[in-house]
Amino acid sequence: MSEKQIDVSVYMLTYYHEKYIRQAIESVLAQKTHYNYELIISDDCSQDGTREIIKEYQEKYPDIIRVNFNEKNEGIPANIYKARTMCRGRYITNLSGDDYWINENKIEVETKFMDEHPQYVACFSRIELRMNFEDHAYDILPHDLSQLNSEYSIKDYEQCKPLGLLGMFLRNYFLTEEGREYFAQAKKISEFVDDAVDEVLLLRKGPVYIMDFVADAHRVVDADIEKMNYNSRYSRLEKFSHHISLLNGMSELWGDEIDFSNWYDTYFAPGFLSMLVSRDFKGYGEIIKTIPERYRKPFYKSVYVRSIPKIFGFVFDYLKRR
């Protein structure tokens, strides 16, 4: 395959995925397509059996699988960047080492769509959410069916409409130095919450298209079962800090062209409730002080006031589940 033009590069990020990596790799190898594809696997210094399994598959499929093993844990944004720079295809798509594809025609359908629609920088498939090792979905994203078979732009992002990068299939901008420098901004802004920066970087290049096509399964791992994922490794205070810091970084760069108000409201609401429950007013207060003044003043238009409906929404949902 190395002598042929590569149409699609699938990049897979792994970190302590020994229990899941076989299913992820096999779901890529099961693709039925006439397009040429490669699988790039970048492991972020796993200390379980993940690397041994990757080597096993690399030896078995040397014309398809190429790997990178980080000698130290570099974090998700840095690992994404490294994997993407290894991609040689006209298009690139991502698959986490603990997720898997559930449609053997993903590459065929999405490559054909992008070839026929040059106005879009990427397309997105729908995503099934599955708990642990269950083989059925408990939810499918996006929820809003009006988003399907339609364009999504930076204006939709400003309204906080969900996008999510798990089903992303984009043009390979990493083939040029200019493209690599542009997307390198993601790992400079924050080492956490990588998807949020990636969404903005992509949408600043142009609109994307959301397809009515279910192709990806995202495995939702119980924090009590898996201790190496983001949700189980960091406290609520730390995650609030990561999100606000990320928004601050993006606002500093692109605040003149993008309104992040709705995003500050979205992250402030659960942070405010966590502050009340934990009574850590000092810890949360220090983070809140970092929010740019344009989103905190004047008070009647500030994040404090705008987030009130969302705060009540969280409380109502909580009481409804009890």
N, C-alpha and C positions, 0 to 999 in steps of 0.2 A: 504493500500500500504506500510505502514511502516514496515510490517512484511516480505515483499518480498525484493529481491535484486532490487535496483534501477539502471536502465541502464543509464538514462539520467537525469541530473539536468539542468534545464533552469534557469538561473539567470537573473533577471530583475532589472535594476537600475531606480529609479524614483526620480524626483525632479520637483515639480510644473507641474505635468502631469495630472491634473484633467480632462482636455478636451480629453485626449487621452488614459488614462490607461485602460478603459473598453475594447476598441478594442484590445489593446495589450494582455490583459489577455485572452479574448475570443479566440484570434487566437491560443493561446497555448492549451486551453481546447478543441479546435476543431480538434486537431491532431488525425489521424486515424493510430494507431500503436499497435502492440502486445507487444512492449517494455514498461516496467514500467518507468514512468517519474515523476518528482516532479518539482514544480515551486517555486523558491526562490525569494522573492521580498525584496529588501533593499532600503528603502526610506531615502534620505539624508536631512531630516528635512524640508520637504515641509510645507508651511504655508497656502496652499489652501485646497481644498477638497480631495486631493490625498489619504491621509491616511484613510479617512472614507470609500472611495471606496475599498481600499485594504482590510480593515477589513471586509467589507461586503462579499467579495469573499472568504476570509479566513474562515469565519464562514460557508459559503455555501459548500466549498470544503476543509475541514480540513485534509483529507488524501492526498491531492495533494499540497496544498499551505502552505508554511512556510514563515514567515516574520521577518524582522528586521527594527526597526525604530530608526535611529540615533537621539540622543538628541541635536546634533548641526551639522551644515553643515561641513562635513569632506572632501569634494572634490571627484572628480571622481576616481582617482587611489586608494585612501583609501577605498572608498565604494565598488569598484570592488573587492579588496582584501577581505574585510569582507564578501561579498556575496559568493565569491568562497570558502571560508573556511567553509561555511555552506552546500556546495554541497556534497551529498553522492553518486552520481551516478558514473558509470564507465567513463562516458563522461560528459562534460559540454558544454553548448552553451549559448550565451548571446542574450538578446533582450532588447533594451531600452524601457522605459515606454511610449515613444512617437512614437515608431515604431510598426510594426506588421508583422506577417507571412502571406503569401499569398498562401502557398502550404500546404495542410493538411497532406502531406506525408513527410514533412521535417524530422521528427524524425526517421521514418521508413527507409527512403532511406539512410540517413547519418550514422545512427547506423550500418546498414548492411554493408555499404561501409567500415567503420572503422574496423569492426570485421574481414572483409575479407582482409584488407590491413594493417597489423601490422607495415609495414615499415614507415608509415606516422604518424607524431605526431598530425596532424589535417587535416581536409578538410574544404573547403570553398564553399559556394553556390554563385550564382550570385545575385545581389541586384538591385531591381528596385528603382529609385529615384522618389518620388511622392511629389508634392507640396501641403502643408497644408492638406486639406481633399479630394483632388482629388483621384479618383479611377483608374487612369491610369498613366503609367510611362512617364516621359519626358526624361528619360535616363536609361540605364542599365549598371552596372559595373560588371566585368571589360570591358573596351572598346575593348581591344586587344583580338580578338577571338582566336589568336594563343595560348593564355594562358589557354584556356579551355581544360579540360581533360588532364592536364599536371602537372608535378611536379614544385614546386616553392621552391628555396633554398636560403640560405644566399647570394649566388652569384647574384641571381636575385635582391635581396634587395639592394645590393651595386650599381646596375645599375639603381636604383630608379624606378623600375617597380612597378606599384601600386598593393597593396594587399588588405588592408582594413580589419578590424576585425569584421565588422557587421555580416557577414555570417559565423563566425567561429564556428567550432564544433571540440573540442579537447579532448584528453585523460585527465582524471582528475588527474593531478599531485598534487593537493592539498590534496589528501588523505594521504600523507606522510609529515612528518615534514621537510624533506629535500626539497620536492617540494614547500612547503609553504615558506620556507626561500629563495629559489631561486627566486620565483616570487614576493616576498616582495621587491625586489630591485626596482620594478617599482615605488612604492610610495615613495621610498627614493630619487630617482633621480629627480623627478619633480611632482608637484601637477597638472600640466597642460599637455595637448597633450598626454594623456594616451596611445592611440593606438600605437604611435611610439615606445615606450619602450616595450610594449607587443609584438609587431611584432618581435623585436630583441630577446627578451627572448625566445620566442617560436621557432624561426628559429635556434637559437643556440642549441636547443635540437634535431633538425632534419628537414627534408623537409616536406612540406605540399602539399596537392593536391587540385587543383582548378577544381571544377565540372561544367559541362555544365548543370546546374540545377538551375532554378530561384525559390527561396523560401522566400526571405526576401524583405520587403518594408521599405525603409528608408524615413521617413517623413522630408522633407526640409521645415522648418518653416520660413516664412517671418519675418525678424528682427523687422519690424514695428508692427507685430501682437504679437509676443512672445518676452518678454524682459528678460527672464530668461535663454536663451541659451548662449553658449560660444561666438558666433560671435557678439551678440548684447551687451554683458556685458563688453567687453574689446576693447580698442582702437587698431589701427593698430600697434602703437609703442609697446603696451603691448604684443600683440600677437607675434610680431617679437622677443621680448625679451624672451617670453615663448619658442619659437621654437629653438632659438639659445642656450638658457640655457639648454634645453633638449639635443640637440646634443652635447654640451660641456660635459654634465654629462655622456652620453653614450660613447663619445670618450675617456674620462678619464678612464673608466672601460674596454672598449673593443677595443680601438684604435689600439692595436697591432694585432688584429685578423680580424677586420672589417674596410674597407675603407669607411669613411663617406663623401668623397669629393663631390659626386653627390648630397647628401642631403644638404650639406652646400650651394652648388650652387643653389639648388632649393628654399631654403628659403631666401638666400641673395638677389636674383633677385627682388622679389616683395618688400622686405625691402628697397633696394636701391632706387627703384622707389618711394616708399612712402616717403622716406627721401627727394627726390627732390621736390615732390609735396608739402609736408608740410614745407619744409625748416628747419626742426628740425635737423640740422646737429649735434648739440651737443648730443641730446638724442639718435639718431641712432648711432652716432659715438662711444659713450660709450659702446654700446652693441657690435658693430663690433670689438672693441678692445679686447673683451673677447674670440673671436674665437681663438682656439689654433694656435700657430705659424706655425705648420706643414701645415696648410691649407691657411696661408697667405704669406708664403715665400717658395721658391723665387718668386718674383712678377710675372714672366712670366708663372708660373704654379699655381698661387694663385687663391683663390676664386674670386678675383676681375676680373681676366681675363677669367677664365673658365665660369663665369656666364653671360658673355656678350651675347652669343646667346640666352639665356633664357630671358634676359632683353629685347632684341629686339623682342623676341617672344611675350612677354606680351604686348608690345606697338603695335605690328601688330594686335594681337587679339582685342585689345581695339579699334583701328581705324576701323577694319573690322565690329565691332558691331555697330558703330555709323551710 
